[in-house]
Amino acid sequence: MAWYDEAVFYHIYPLGLLGAPKENTYSGVTHRLNKLNLWIEHIKEIGCNALYIGPLFESVGHGYETTDYRKLDSRLGDNKDLQKFVKSCHKKGIRVILDGVFNHTGRDFFAFRDLKEKREGSRYRDWYCNVNFNGNNEYNDGFSYDNWGGYNLLVKLNQRNPEVKDYIGETIRFWVHEFDIDGLRLDAADVLDFDFMKMLRAVASEVKPEFYLMGEVIHGDYSRWVNEGTLHSVTNYVMHKAFYSGHNDHNYFEIAHTQRRLDGMGLNGAGAFRLYNFVDNHDVERIFTKLQNKAHFTPVHILLYTMPGIPSVYYGSEFAIEGKKEKYSDASLRPALELNDFKDAVKENPATKLIAALGRIRQANQELSYGDYKELFLTNRQYAFSRSFEGRSVIVTVNNDDSCYSMTLPAYGAEQYTGALSGERVSAAGGNIEVTVQGNSGEIWVPSGRETEDGTEPAGALQPVISGVTIEDTVSSGVAEPGADTDNMSGDAASDVGKPEDVANDNKSYSDGIIAGLQEAIIAIMEKNGPVTDQMRRDVYNNTYHDSLITWIKSFR
């Protein structure tokens, strides 16, 4: 058990949050990072105990075209500012991981500047991949080179070069010595050399106990990257897609089958590796924008905090802010925010109140960090599972339908359960509990007497209210009994998982979910590479052939 196994992450894109200029003129230092001190208490208050912040180091624009790995971006401050910030986080019990952008550098990086100046005579010519002095590019360098995503602004490092490995290794040692960081999020980990990642893992083991390596990976068999030799975790993009589309399509089969697939990779249980779960981040639209029914904000986040993996909240989404991806810019996904504009949000903003409650529940129940996952109940619109650890079980129930729904579920030996969000108590009868899940909501059922971190009862029922609209206002008064015909009540909701037609729907949902996931991965990669036209999107979505989509994804590498 390591600290990151029980982490609840808060994710900050600092250049955006702090309103830094889009372009770095290198003309001086502005101490914007100090403004984040106000956010530390907020991060703690909403139940997060870890922070992923980045990119942080000197760059010319969005932060991923690094100019100097060992200098805080001058638009944010200086190295002393970062030292003080990490120290303040640690005082509050918050671990800190930074972006490690090691696949490529910017064109202003010292090695590339030397290459432009000295060309064939540069001692750094082999620091980059496939430098061709018979070629050229849009910058008229008089040579060409490999890049990331089709952007010559991002010059691909030769990760097999021993000097590059040594330089990056020394950079990590510098970050730990200078700033006392606790880990790294590796940008573009899905295109990093595997031997290079093994080197990073060796450095991680050297610099600090439980130094965490989490990689950005879009799609594929995550166990290729997550294992004893390379990374501790990767971004769970397949579950990210399932979280929102499983609600928009009223299709909990997609979420459940995605988890089964991850289980097949060995990513479940007390001794397993844990993926980095999220519903939005700095590269994708805000969850509140993506959800067609805004009331689904509640069940989506209950799943985020209770499914196997490590949950993460992207700054501002705890306030249910909007953020739509624009054609040529990610600026709307990375807005400047003033914390004072959200004063008392934990008390007054229902979305923030929900996130804070889930953070406390997560930290109070180790089952949600280490427990084995077991599916208990599944229809298109209702879903229940357990998380069991050291002889105790927590039961999670969610409902994406407008109407209430009742379920009979195993009690796992407990005499009574309490809803950690609502405070409702249910007693076991004949080894089972019968619970009613409110429409467009959910509950986390814990053995009674262990509802909060100090063992006390919940303060009272949490009203799942989003943007001033009480979910209960849209819920009909009827309660569907398990096995009842819910098609008339809720459209495509399945009523009995055991019926043959549901097995067919199950398999179809799984197949459709896999195809949709591959299409989503291709669109995501395209968007990172540049503008995506409507025709490009149609070409992707018109391709429904699994092998063709896999080949398409591989073509980006």
MITOR-152176 format. One record per residue (C-alpha): x, y, z; residue in one letter. Coordinates in steps of 0.1 Angstrom, whole numbers, padded with zeros to 4 digits, always signed. Example, Ala and Ser with C-alpha at 12.3 -4.5 7.8 and 13.67 -1.06 7.14 Angstrom:
<pts>
+0123-0045+0078a +0137-0011+0071s 
</pts>
This chain:
<pts>
+0000+0000+0000m +0014+0034-0011a +0001+0069-0007w -0012+0070-0043y -0033+0039-0037d -0055+0060-0014e -0052+0093-0034a -0080+0116-0045v -0064+0139-0070f -0071+0175-0079y -0058+0186-0113h -0047+0221-0121i -0035+0235-0154y -0017+0265-0139p -0011+0287-0170l -0049+0287-0175g -0061+0289-0139l -0038+0318-0132l -0045+0337-0164g -0010+0337-0177a -0003+0352-0212p -0007+0327-0240k +0028+0335-0253e +0060+0338-0232n +0081+0368-0241t +0108+0358-0216y +0108+0395-0206s +0106+0390-0168g +0091+0371-0139v +0055+0374-0128t +0048+0357-0094h +0014+0343-0103r +0020+0309-0086l +0016+0325-0052n -0021+0329-0059k -0025+0292-0057l -0019+0293-0019n -0056+0301-0016l -0065+0269-0034w -0046+0246-0011i -0073+0249+0017e -0100+0244-0009h -0083+0213-0023i -0082+0199+0012k -0118+0210+0020e -0133+0190-0009i -0115+0158+0002g -0085+0157-0021c -0052+0146-0008n -0031+0148-0039a -0024+0174-0066l -0015+0170-0102y -0003+0203-0115i +0014+0211-0148g +0030+0219-0171p +0051+0242-0150l +0085+0247-0166f +0097+0274-0190e +0081+0272-0224s +0070+0295-0252v +0033+0288-0252g +0009+0262-0238h +0036+0246-0216g +0044+0214-0235y +0070+0229-0257e +0097+0230-0230t +0124+0257-0231t +0141+0249-0198d +0133+0218-0177y +0149+0233-0146r +0133+0267-0144k +0097+0275-0134l +0079+0292-0163d +0085+0329-0158s +0048+0336-0164r +0042+0317-0132l +0071+0328-0110g +0105+0315-0100d +0119+0283-0085n +0115+0297-0050k +0078+0301-0056d +0074+0265-0065l +0095+0254-0035q +0072+0273-0012k +0040+0260-0029f +0050+0223-0026v +0060+0228+0010k +0026+0244+0018s +0008+0215+0001c +0028+0190+0021h +0019+0209+0054k -0018+0202+0045k -0011+0166+0037g -0014+0170+0000i +0011+0152-0023r +0022+0169-0055v +0030+0155-0089i +0042+0175-0119l +0040+0171-0157d +0071+0153-0171g +0072+0163-0208v +0100+0140-0219f +0089+0129-0254n +0097+0162-0270h +0111+0197-0264t +0104+0231-0277g +0125+0247-0304r +0140+0272-0279d +0155+0243-0258f +0193+0247-0256f +0200+0214-0275a +0178+0224-0304f +0192+0259-0306r +0227+0244-0308d +0215+0221-0336l +0201+0251-0356k +0233+0270-0351e +0259+0243-0357k +0239+0218-0379r +0261+0188-0386e +0287+0200-0361g +0263+0201-0332s +0270+0176-0304r +0233+0175-0299y +0223+0163-0334r +0216+0128-0320d +0195+0141-0292w +0166+0143-0316y +0150+0117-0339c +0157+0114-0376n +0174+0147-0382v +0178+0151-0419n +0200+0178-0433f +0187+0172-0468n +0152+0182-0457g +0135+0214-0445n +0104+0226-0427n +0080+0255-0423e +0106+0273-0402y +0131+0271-0430n +0157+0254-0407d +0174+0237-0436g +0167+0203-0421f +0138+0182-0410s +0132+0160-0379y +0106+0139-0362d +0080+0156-0341n +0050+0149-0319w +0015+0149-0335g +0026+0165-0367g +0038+0197-0350y +0073+0208-0357n +0070+0231-0327l +0074+0199-0306l +0107+0183-0315v +0109+0146-0307k +0137+0136-0283l +0158+0105-0291n +0150+0085-0259q +0175+0058-0268r +0204+0083-0266n +0223+0077-0234p +0230+0114-0230e +0193+0122-0232v +0185+0095-0207k +0211+0109-0183d +0198+0144-0188y +0162+0135-0180i +0173+0113-0151g +0193+0142-0136e +0163+0165-0142t +0140+0143-0121i +0166+0142-0094r +0168+0180-0095f +0130+0183-0092w +0130+0160-0062v +0159+0178-0045h +0148+0213-0054e +0110+0210-0050f +0104+0178-0031d +0078+0166-0055i +0061+0132-0050d +0057+0119-0086g +0052+0127-0123l +0025+0126-0149r +0043+0116-0181l +0030+0135-0211d +0024+0113-0242a +0034+0082-0224a +0018+0060-0252d +0047+0071-0275v +0075+0069-0250l +0102+0043-0256d +0097+0014-0232f +0134+0012-0222d +0132+0049-0215f +0103+0043-0192m +0122+0015-0174k +0150+0041-0168m +0124+0065-0154l +0111+0037-0131r +0146+0030-0118a +0151+0067-0111v +0117+0069-0093a +0128+0040-0071s +0160+0058-0063e +0149+0094-0056v +0121+0089-0031k +0100+0061-0014p +0067+0057-0033e +0076+0081-0060f +0047+0079-0084y +0048+0076-0122l +0015+0080-0140m +0014+0082-0178g -0009+0097-0204e -0022+0068-0225v -0053+0071-0247i -0061+0035-0257h -0048+0000-0257g -0039-0028-0233d -0029-0006-0203y -0009-0035-0187s +0017-0028-0214r +0026+0004-0195w +0013-0004-0160v +0035-0031-0144n +0065-0036-0121e +0090-0025-0147g +0075+0008-0161t +0047+0029-0147l +0024+0027-0116h -0006+0040-0135s -0020+0055-0167v -0049+0077-0176t -0081+0056-0179n -0095+0071-0211y -0116+0041-0220v -0135+0045-0187m -0137+0083-0192h -0156+0077-0224k -0178+0051-0208a -0186+0074-0179f -0203+0101-0200y -0217+0081-0229s -0230+0054-0205g -0252+0081-0191h -0260+0100-0223n -0270+0068-0240d -0287+0053-0209h -0263+0024-0213n -0247+0011-0180y -0237-0020-0200f -0209+0001-0215e -0195+0011-0181i -0198-0024-0167a -0182-0041-0197h -0154-0015-0197t -0146-0025-0161q -0147-0062-0171r -0122-0055-0198r -0099-0037-0173l -0103-0066-0149d -0090-0088-0176g -0058-0067-0176m -0053-0075-0139g -0064-0041-0128l -0087-0050-0099n -0083-0060-0063g -0060-0052-0033a -0027-0060-0049g -0036-0046-0084a -0023-0015-0101f -0048+0013-0101r -0057+0034-0131l -0061+0072-0130y -0098+0078-0134n -0113+0112-0145f -0145+0126-0161v -0127+0156-0176d -0093+0172-0179n -0074+0199-0197h -0077+0182-0231d -0114+0172-0231v -0147+0190-0227e -0160+0196-0191r -0183+0168-0178i -0211+0193-0172f -0210+0203-0208t -0209+0167-0221k -0238+0154-0201l -0271+0157-0220q -0290+0155-0187n -0272+0177-0162k -0288+0157-0133a -0264+0129-0143h -0236+0149-0127f -0245+0130-0095t -0243+0093-0106p -0213+0101-0128v -0193+0113-0099h -0205+0086-0075i -0190+0061-0101l -0158+0082-0104l -0152+0079-0067y -0162+0043-0062t -0151+0023-0093m -0116+0006-0092p -0089+0032-0097g -0077+0066-0084i -0103+0095-0088p -0093+0129-0101s -0112+0162-0102v -0102+0189-0128y -0102+0224-0113y -0135+0241-0116g -0155+0210-0124s -0164+0207-0087e -0184+0239-0093f -0201+0224-0124a -0187+0249-0148i -0191+0245-0185e -0162+0241-0210g -0167+0233-0247k -0138+0223-0269k -0133+0249-0296e -0122+0243-0332k -0087+0259-0329y -0082+0264-0292s -0084+0246-0258d -0087+0279-0240a -0123+0274-0229s -0111+0241-0212l -0084+0260-0193r -0101+0291-0179p -0087+0316-0154a -0107+0313-0122l -0109+0334-0090e -0116+0312-0060l -0134+0341-0043n -0160+0338-0070d -0169+0304-0055f -0170+0315-0019k -0188+0290+0004d -0193+0266-0026a -0190+0236-0003v -0221+0248+0016k -0240+0265-0012e -0231+0248-0045n -0247+0214-0046p -0221+0201-0071a -0193+0211-0048t -0211+0197-0018k -0214+0164-0036l -0177+0163-0045i -0167+0172-0009a -0189+0144+0005a -0175+0119-0019l -0140+0128-0010g -0147+0123+0027r -0165+0090+0020i -0136+0078-0002r -0110+0085+0025q -0131+0069+0052a -0136+0036+0035n -0106+0016+0024q -0128-0007+0004e -0131+0020-0022l -0093+0021-0026s -0083-0015-0023y -0115-0036-0026g -0123-0063-0050d -0150-0052-0075y -0180-0074-0081k -0209-0066-0103e -0242-0072-0085l -0270-0058-0107f -0271-0044-0142l -0297-0030-0166t -0293-0002-0191n -0304+0023-0165r -0295+0008-0131q -0262-0006-0119y -0249-0020-0086a -0216-0034-0075f -0196-0041-0043s -0161-0033-0033r -0148-0058-0007s -0116-0056+0014f -0105-0075+0045e -0139-0090+0051g -0160-0059+0047r -0180-0047+0018s -0193-0013+0005v -0222-0015-0020i -0227+0012-0047v -0260+0018-0065t -0266+0042-0093v -0297+0050-0115n -0297+0071-0147n -0334+0070-0151d -0358+0098-0141d -0378+0073-0119s -0368+0056-0086c -0358+0020-0087y -0356-0007-0061s -0330-0034-0059m -0324-0065-0037t -0287-0070-0031l -0265-0092-0009p -0257-0079+0026a -0223-0096+0029y -0229-0105+0065g -0236-0070+0077a -0268-0065+0098e -0274-0030+0086q -0262-0006+0060y -0263+0032+0060t -0264+0054+0029g -0232+0075+0033a -0248+0103+0012l -0283+0103+0025s -0281+0089+0060g -0308+0063+0052e -0306+0030+0071r -0315-0004+0057v -0316-0037+0076s -0306-0070+0062a -0333-0096+0059a -0324-0132+0048g -0289-0121+0040g -0301-0093+0016n -0308-0056+0017i -0335-0039-0003e -0327-0004-0014v -0344+0023-0034t -0322+0044-0057v -0336+0079-0064q -0339+0089-0101g -0307+0103-0117n -0288+0097-0085s -0271+0070-0065g -0259+0059-0031e -0229+0044-0013i -0240+0018+0012w -0215+0012+0041v -0218-0011+0071p -0236+0010+0098s -0213+0026+0124g -0186+0035+0099r -0202+0062+0077e -0176+0089+0081t -0139+0092+0087e -0145+0096+0125d -0171+0068+0127g -0200+0092+0133t -0233+0093+0113e -0237+0116+0083p -0248+0151+0090a -0280+0146+0071g -0294+0138+0037a -0274+0152+0008l -0297+0170-0017q -0284+0161-0051p -0290+0195-0066v -0273+0207-0098i -0273+0243-0109s -0303+0251-0087g -0325+0224-0101v -0334+0198-0075t -0332+0164-0090i -0362+0153-0070e -0383+0178-0089d -0379+0157-0120t -0385+0123-0104v -0418+0106-0107s -0433+0092-0075s -0435+0056-0088g -0409+0030-0077v -0401+0002-0100a -0398-0031-0084e -0369-0054-0094p -0380-0075-0124g -0409-0051-0133a -0415-0040-0169d -0395-0007-0169t -0396-0003-0207d -0429+0015-0205n -0415+0037-0177m -0380+0045-0189s -0377+0038-0226g -0348+0013-0233d -0343+0003-0197a -0339-0035-0193a -0360-0051-0166s -0345-0085-0159d -0308-0092-0167v -0314-0129-0170g -0338-0127-0200k -0324-0139-0234p -0331-0106-0252e -0310-0088-0226d -0281-0112-0232v -0283-0102-0268a -0285-0065-0259n -0256-0071-0235d -0233-0084-0263n -0245-0057-0287k -0238-0030-0261s -0203-0044-0255y -0195-0045-0292s -0209-0010-0298d -0190+0003-0268g -0157-0010-0281i -0163+0005-0315i -0173+0038-0300a -0143+0038-0277g -0119+0033-0307l -0136+0061-0326q -0134+0083-0296e -0096+0075-0292a -0090+0084-0329i -0109+0117-0326i -0090+0126-0294a -0056+0119-0311i -0067+0140-0341m -0077+0169-0319e -0043+0169-0302k -0027+0169-0336n -0046+0199-0350g -0080+0211-0362p -0105+0184-0370v -0130+0191-0397t -0166+0178-0399d -0156+0156-0428q -0128+0141-0407m -0152+0133-0379r -0176+0117-0404r -0148+0095-0418d -0141+0083-0383v -0177+0076-0372y -0186+0060-0405n -0158+0034-0399n -0174+0007-0377t -0148-0020-0383y -0128-0030-0353h -0095-0041-0371d -0096-0010-0393s -0100+0013-0364l -0071-0004-0345i -0049+0000-0376t -0059+0037-0378w -0048+0043-0342i -0015+0026-0348k -0009+0048-0378s -0005+0078-0355f +0027+0064-0339r 
</pts>
